[in-house]
Amino acid sequence: MTSTPAPADHLATFRRWVLAILVFAFVGTALELVFLEHYDGWRQWVPLLLLAEGAVVGTILLVRPVPSLISHWRLLMVVFVVAGGVGMWFHYAGNLEFELERTPDLAGLPLVHSTLEGATPVLAPGTLIQFGLLGLLFAWRHPLRRT
C-alpha cells in the first residue's frame, strides 16, 4: 500500500521550487546588470543591491528557514515591486529627455512610441516587479510566518 503525500507536503515542495527559481533568477539578473555595467550612480546600484540581498536571504531560507526571515523576505519583496516601478519611471524619463533633446517638436503618441523604443529598456525594471510578486506568493500564508 502506497501513501500519497499530504497537500501540505506538495505546497512545501512548490514553495521551495519557487524560492530556488527566484534565487537563480536574482543571481542571473545581477550578473546581467554587471555585464551591462549598470552601476553608474546610486540609482543603478539599487537593483544590484536588492538582487544581492534577495539571493542571500533566499538561499538562507532554502537552507534553514526561520520566521524572522520570512517577515524580512516579505518586506524585501514589497521593496522589489516598488523599485521596479520606480526603475521603469527612471528609464522612461531618461528616454523621454533624450527624445525631446533630439527632436524638440515631437509630441503625442509618436513621442511615447519613440520613448518606449529608446536606448534604455523601459520595461526591463519590471522584472523586479515580477520577482517581488513571485516572492510574495512564496511567503503567502507561509507556515513560519509571524502573526
FITORRO-696590 format. One record per residue (C-alpha): residue number from 1; x, y, z; residue in three letters; chain. Coordinates in steps of 0.25 Angstrom, whole numbers. Layout:
<atoms>
<atom><pos>NUM</pos><east>X</east><north>Y</north><up>Z</up><code>ala</code><unit>A</unit></atom>
...
</atoms>
This chain:
<atoms>
<atom><pos>1</pos><east>0</east><north>0</north><up>0</up><code>met</code><unit>A</unit></atom>
<atom><pos>2</pos><east>6</east><north>13</north><up>-4</up><code>thr</code><unit>A</unit></atom>
<atom><pos>3</pos><east>3</east><north>26</north><up>3</up><code>ser</code><unit>A</unit></atom>
<atom><pos>4</pos><east>0</east><north>39</north><up>-4</up><code>thr</code><unit>A</unit></atom>
<atom><pos>5</pos><east>7</east><north>51</north><up>1</up><code>pro</code><unit>A</unit></atom>
<atom><pos>6</pos><east>-1</east><north>61</north><up>9</up><code>ala</code><unit>A</unit></atom>
<atom><pos>7</pos><east>-5</east><north>74</north><up>1</up><code>pro</code><unit>A</unit></atom>
<atom><pos>8</pos><east>4</east><north>82</north><up>11</up><code>ala</code><unit>A</unit></atom>
<atom><pos>9</pos><east>16</east><north>74</north><up>6</up><code>asp</code><unit>A</unit></atom>
<atom><pos>10</pos><east>12</east><north>78</north><up>-8</up><code>his</code><unit>A</unit></atom>
<atom><pos>11</pos><east>11</east><north>92</north><up>-4</up><code>leu</code><unit>A</unit></atom>
<atom><pos>12</pos><east>25</east><north>92</north><up>3</up><code>ala</code><unit>A</unit></atom>
<atom><pos>13</pos><east>31</east><north>86</north><up>-9</up><code>thr</code><unit>A</unit></atom>
<atom><pos>14</pos><east>25</east><north>96</north><up>-18</up><code>phe</code><unit>A</unit></atom>
<atom><pos>15</pos><east>30</east><north>107</north><up>-9</up><code>arg</code><unit>A</unit></atom>
<atom><pos>16</pos><east>44</east><north>102</north><up>-9</up><code>arg</code><unit>A</unit></atom>
<atom><pos>17</pos><east>44</east><north>101</north><up>-24</up><code>trp</code><unit>A</unit></atom>
<atom><pos>18</pos><east>38</east><north>115</north><up>-26</up><code>val</code><unit>A</unit></atom>
<atom><pos>19</pos><east>49</east><north>120</north><up>-16</up><code>leu</code><unit>A</unit></atom>
<atom><pos>20</pos><east>60</east><north>113</north><up>-23</up><code>ala</code><unit>A</unit></atom>
<atom><pos>21</pos><east>56</east><north>118</north><up>-36</up><code>ile</code><unit>A</unit></atom>
<atom><pos>22</pos><east>56</east><north>132</north><up>-31</up><code>leu</code><unit>A</unit></atom>
<atom><pos>23</pos><east>70</east><north>131</north><up>-25</up><code>val</code><unit>A</unit></atom>
<atom><pos>24</pos><east>75</east><north>126</north><up>-38</up><code>phe</code><unit>A</unit></atom>
<atom><pos>25</pos><east>68</east><north>138</north><up>-45</up><code>ala</code><unit>A</unit></atom>
<atom><pos>26</pos><east>73</east><north>148</north><up>-35</up><code>phe</code><unit>A</unit></atom>
<atom><pos>27</pos><east>87</east><north>143</north><up>-38</up><code>val</code><unit>A</unit></atom>
<atom><pos>28</pos><east>86</east><north>143</north><up>-53</up><code>gly</code><unit>A</unit></atom>
<atom><pos>29</pos><east>79</east><north>157</north><up>-54</up><code>thr</code><unit>A</unit></atom>
<atom><pos>30</pos><east>90</east><north>163</north><up>-45</up><code>ala</code><unit>A</unit></atom>
<atom><pos>31</pos><east>101</east><north>157</north><up>-54</up><code>leu</code><unit>A</unit></atom>
<atom><pos>32</pos><east>94</east><north>162</north><up>-66</up><code>glu</code><unit>A</unit></atom>
<atom><pos>33</pos><east>93</east><north>176</north><up>-60</up><code>leu</code><unit>A</unit></atom>
<atom><pos>34</pos><east>108</east><north>175</north><up>-56</up><code>val</code><unit>A</unit></atom>
<atom><pos>35</pos><east>112</east><north>171</north><up>-71</up><code>phe</code><unit>A</unit></atom>
<atom><pos>36</pos><east>103</east><north>183</north><up>-75</up><code>leu</code><unit>A</unit></atom>
<atom><pos>37</pos><east>111</east><north>192</north><up>-66</up><code>glu</code><unit>A</unit></atom>
<atom><pos>38</pos><east>99</east><north>196</north><up>-59</up><code>his</code><unit>A</unit></atom>
<atom><pos>39</pos><east>106</east><north>203</north><up>-47</up><code>tyr</code><unit>A</unit></atom>
<atom><pos>40</pos><east>107</east><north>217</north><up>-51</up><code>asp</code><unit>A</unit></atom>
<atom><pos>41</pos><east>102</east><north>225</north><up>-39</up><code>gly</code><unit>A</unit></atom>
<atom><pos>42</pos><east>93</east><north>221</north><up>-28</up><code>trp</code><unit>A</unit></atom>
<atom><pos>43</pos><east>80</east><north>219</north><up>-36</up><code>arg</code><unit>A</unit></atom>
<atom><pos>44</pos><east>87</east><north>208</north><up>-44</up><code>gln</code><unit>A</unit></atom>
<atom><pos>45</pos><east>92</east><north>201</north><up>-31</up><code>trp</code><unit>A</unit></atom>
<atom><pos>46</pos><east>78</east><north>199</north><up>-25</up><code>val</code><unit>A</unit></atom>
<atom><pos>47</pos><east>74</east><north>187</north><up>-33</up><code>pro</code><unit>A</unit></atom>
<atom><pos>48</pos><east>88</east><north>181</north><up>-31</up><code>leu</code><unit>A</unit></atom>
<atom><pos>49</pos><east>87</east><north>182</north><up>-16</up><code>leu</code><unit>A</unit></atom>
<atom><pos>50</pos><east>73</east><north>177</north><up>-16</up><code>leu</code><unit>A</unit></atom>
<atom><pos>51</pos><east>76</east><north>165</north><up>-25</up><code>leu</code><unit>A</unit></atom>
<atom><pos>52</pos><east>89</east><north>162</north><up>-16</up><code>ala</code><unit>A</unit></atom>
<atom><pos>53</pos><east>80</east><north>163</north><up>-3</up><code>glu</code><unit>A</unit></atom>
<atom><pos>54</pos><east>69</east><north>155</north><up>-9</up><code>gly</code><unit>A</unit></atom>
<atom><pos>55</pos><east>79</east><north>144</north><up>-13</up><code>ala</code><unit>A</unit></atom>
<atom><pos>56</pos><east>86</east><north>143</north><up>1</up><code>val</code><unit>A</unit></atom>
<atom><pos>57</pos><east>72</east><north>143</north><up>8</up><code>val</code><unit>A</unit></atom>
<atom><pos>58</pos><east>66</east><north>133</north><up>-2</up><code>gly</code><unit>A</unit></atom>
<atom><pos>59</pos><east>78</east><north>124</north><up>0</up><code>thr</code><unit>A</unit></atom>
<atom><pos>60</pos><east>77</east><north>125</north><up>15</up><code>ile</code><unit>A</unit></atom>
<atom><pos>61</pos><east>62</east><north>122</north><up>14</up><code>leu</code><unit>A</unit></atom>
<atom><pos>62</pos><east>65</east><north>110</north><up>5</up><code>leu</code><unit>A</unit></atom>
<atom><pos>63</pos><east>75</east><north>104</north><up>15</up><code>val</code><unit>A</unit></atom>
<atom><pos>64</pos><east>69</east><north>108</north><up>29</up><code>arg</code><unit>A</unit></atom>
<atom><pos>65</pos><east>56</east><north>115</north><up>28</up><code>pro</code><unit>A</unit></atom>
<atom><pos>66</pos><east>53</east><north>124</north><up>41</up><code>val</code><unit>A</unit></atom>
<atom><pos>67</pos><east>41</east><north>132</north><up>44</up><code>pro</code><unit>A</unit></atom>
<atom><pos>68</pos><east>48</east><north>145</north><up>45</up><code>ser</code><unit>A</unit></atom>
<atom><pos>69</pos><east>54</east><north>143</north><up>31</up><code>leu</code><unit>A</unit></atom>
<atom><pos>70</pos><east>40</east><north>141</north><up>25</up><code>ile</code><unit>A</unit></atom>
<atom><pos>71</pos><east>36</east><north>155</north><up>30</up><code>ser</code><unit>A</unit></atom>
<atom><pos>72</pos><east>49</east><north>161</north><up>25</up><code>his</code><unit>A</unit></atom>
<atom><pos>73</pos><east>46</east><north>154</north><up>11</up><code>trp</code><unit>A</unit></atom>
<atom><pos>74</pos><east>32</east><north>159</north><up>10</up><code>arg</code><unit>A</unit></atom>
<atom><pos>75</pos><east>37</east><north>174</north><up>13</up><code>leu</code><unit>A</unit></atom>
<atom><pos>76</pos><east>48</east><north>172</north><up>3</up><code>leu</code><unit>A</unit></atom>
<atom><pos>77</pos><east>39</east><north>167</north><up>-8</up><code>met</code><unit>A</unit></atom>
<atom><pos>78</pos><east>30</east><north>179</north><up>-6</up><code>val</code><unit>A</unit></atom>
<atom><pos>79</pos><east>42</east><north>187</north><up>-8</up><code>val</code><unit>A</unit></atom>
<atom><pos>80</pos><east>45</east><north>180</north><up>-21</up><code>phe</code><unit>A</unit></atom>
<atom><pos>81</pos><east>31</east><north>183</north><up>-26</up><code>val</code><unit>A</unit></atom>
<atom><pos>82</pos><east>33</east><north>198</north><up>-23</up><code>val</code><unit>A</unit></atom>
<atom><pos>83</pos><east>47</east><north>199</north><up>-28</up><code>ala</code><unit>A</unit></atom>
<atom><pos>84</pos><east>43</east><north>192</north><up>-41</up><code>gly</code><unit>A</unit></atom>
<atom><pos>85</pos><east>32</east><north>203</north><up>-43</up><code>gly</code><unit>A</unit></atom>
<atom><pos>86</pos><east>42</east><north>214</north><up>-40</up><code>val</code><unit>A</unit></atom>
<atom><pos>87</pos><east>52</east><north>208</north><up>-49</up><code>gly</code><unit>A</unit></atom>
<atom><pos>88</pos><east>42</east><north>207</north><up>-60</up><code>met</code><unit>A</unit></atom>
<atom><pos>89</pos><east>39</east><north>222</north><up>-58</up><code>trp</code><unit>A</unit></atom>
<atom><pos>90</pos><east>54</east><north>226</north><up>-58</up><code>phe</code><unit>A</unit></atom>
<atom><pos>91</pos><east>56</east><north>218</north><up>-71</up><code>his</code><unit>A</unit></atom>
<atom><pos>92</pos><east>44</east><north>225</north><up>-77</up><code>tyr</code><unit>A</unit></atom>
<atom><pos>93</pos><east>48</east><north>239</north><up>-72</up><code>ala</code><unit>A</unit></atom>
<atom><pos>94</pos><east>62</east><north>237</north><up>-77</up><code>gly</code><unit>A</unit></atom>
<atom><pos>95</pos><east>58</east><north>233</north><up>-91</up><code>asn</code><unit>A</unit></atom>
<atom><pos>96</pos><east>48</east><north>244</north><up>-91</up><code>leu</code><unit>A</unit></atom>
<atom><pos>97</pos><east>58</east><north>254</north><up>-88</up><code>glu</code><unit>A</unit></atom>
<atom><pos>98</pos><east>67</east><north>249</north><up>-99</up><code>phe</code><unit>A</unit></atom>
<atom><pos>99</pos><east>56</east><north>248</north><up>-110</up><code>glu</code><unit>A</unit></atom>
<atom><pos>100</pos><east>52</east><north>263</north><up>-106</up><code>leu</code><unit>A</unit></atom>
<atom><pos>101</pos><east>66</east><north>268</north><up>-108</up><code>glu</code><unit>A</unit></atom>
<atom><pos>102</pos><east>68</east><north>260</north><up>-121</up><code>arg</code><unit>A</unit></atom>
<atom><pos>103</pos><east>54</east><north>264</north><up>-127</up><code>thr</code><unit>A</unit></atom>
<atom><pos>104</pos><east>48</east><north>276</north><up>-118</up><code>pro</code><unit>A</unit></atom>
<atom><pos>105</pos><east>35</east><north>277</north><up>-127</up><code>asp</code><unit>A</unit></atom>
<atom><pos>106</pos><east>32</east><north>262</north><up>-125</up><code>leu</code><unit>A</unit></atom>
<atom><pos>107</pos><east>19</east><north>260</north><up>-117</up><code>ala</code><unit>A</unit></atom>
<atom><pos>108</pos><east>7</east><north>251</north><up>-114</up><code>gly</code><unit>A</unit></atom>
<atom><pos>109</pos><east>7</east><north>237</north><up>-118</up><code>leu</code><unit>A</unit></atom>
<atom><pos>110</pos><east>20</east><north>238</north><up>-127</up><code>pro</code><unit>A</unit></atom>
<atom><pos>111</pos><east>27</east><north>243</north><up>-115</up><code>leu</code><unit>A</unit></atom>
<atom><pos>112</pos><east>22</east><north>232</north><up>-106</up><code>val</code><unit>A</unit></atom>
<atom><pos>113</pos><east>26</east><north>222</north><up>-116</up><code>his</code><unit>A</unit></atom>
<atom><pos>114</pos><east>40</east><north>227</north><up>-118</up><code>ser</code><unit>A</unit></atom>
<atom><pos>115</pos><east>42</east><north>228</north><up>-103</up><code>thr</code><unit>A</unit></atom>
<atom><pos>116</pos><east>38</east><north>213</north><up>-101</up><code>leu</code><unit>A</unit></atom>
<atom><pos>117</pos><east>47</east><north>209</north><up>-113</up><code>glu</code><unit>A</unit></atom>
<atom><pos>118</pos><east>58</east><north>217</north><up>-107</up><code>gly</code><unit>A</unit></atom>
<atom><pos>119</pos><east>72</east><north>212</north><up>-103</up><code>ala</code><unit>A</unit></atom>
<atom><pos>120</pos><east>69</east><north>209</north><up>-89</up><code>thr</code><unit>A</unit></atom>
<atom><pos>121</pos><east>59</east><north>198</north><up>-88</up><code>pro</code><unit>A</unit></atom>
<atom><pos>122</pos><east>47</east><north>204</north><up>-81</up><code>val</code><unit>A</unit></atom>
<atom><pos>123</pos><east>40</east><north>190</north><up>-77</up><code>leu</code><unit>A</unit></atom>
<atom><pos>124</pos><east>53</east><north>184</north><up>-72</up><code>ala</code><unit>A</unit></atom>
<atom><pos>125</pos><east>52</east><north>188</north><up>-58</up><code>pro</code><unit>A</unit></atom>
<atom><pos>126</pos><east>38</east><north>182</north><up>-58</up><code>gly</code><unit>A</unit></atom>
<atom><pos>127</pos><east>46</east><north>169</north><up>-56</up><code>thr</code><unit>A</unit></atom>
<atom><pos>128</pos><east>47</east><north>173</north><up>-41</up><code>leu</code><unit>A</unit></atom>
<atom><pos>129</pos><east>32</east><north>175</north><up>-40</up><code>ile</code><unit>A</unit></atom>
<atom><pos>130</pos><east>31</east><north>160</north><up>-45</up><code>gln</code><unit>A</unit></atom>
<atom><pos>131</pos><east>41</east><north>155</north><up>-35</up><code>phe</code><unit>A</unit></atom>
<atom><pos>132</pos><east>35</east><north>163</north><up>-24</up><code>gly</code><unit>A</unit></atom>
<atom><pos>133</pos><east>21</east><north>157</north><up>-27</up><code>leu</code><unit>A</unit></atom>
<atom><pos>134</pos><east>26</east><north>143</north><up>-28</up><code>leu</code><unit>A</unit></atom>
<atom><pos>135</pos><east>34</east><north>145</north><up>-15</up><code>gly</code><unit>A</unit></atom>
<atom><pos>136</pos><east>21</east><north>150</north><up>-8</up><code>leu</code><unit>A</unit></atom>
<atom><pos>137</pos><east>14</east><north>137</north><up>-14</up><code>leu</code><unit>A</unit></atom>
<atom><pos>138</pos><east>25</east><north>129</north><up>-7</up><code>phe</code><unit>A</unit></atom>
<atom><pos>139</pos><east>22</east><north>136</north><up>6</up><code>ala</code><unit>A</unit></atom>
<atom><pos>140</pos><east>7</east><north>136</north><up>5</up><code>trp</code><unit>A</unit></atom>
<atom><pos>141</pos><east>2</east><north>128</north><up>17</up><code>arg</code><unit>A</unit></atom>
<atom><pos>142</pos><east>15</east><north>122</north><up>20</up><code>his</code><unit>A</unit></atom>
<atom><pos>143</pos><east>15</east><north>113</north><up>32</up><code>pro</code><unit>A</unit></atom>
<atom><pos>144</pos><east>27</east><north>120</north><up>38</up><code>leu</code><unit>A</unit></atom>
<atom><pos>145</pos><east>20</east><north>134</north><up>36</up><code>arg</code><unit>A</unit></atom>
<atom><pos>146</pos><east>19</east><north>142</north><up>49</up><code>arg</code><unit>A</unit></atom>
<atom><pos>147</pos><east>5</east><north>147</north><up>52</up><code>thr</code><unit>A</unit></atom>
</atoms>
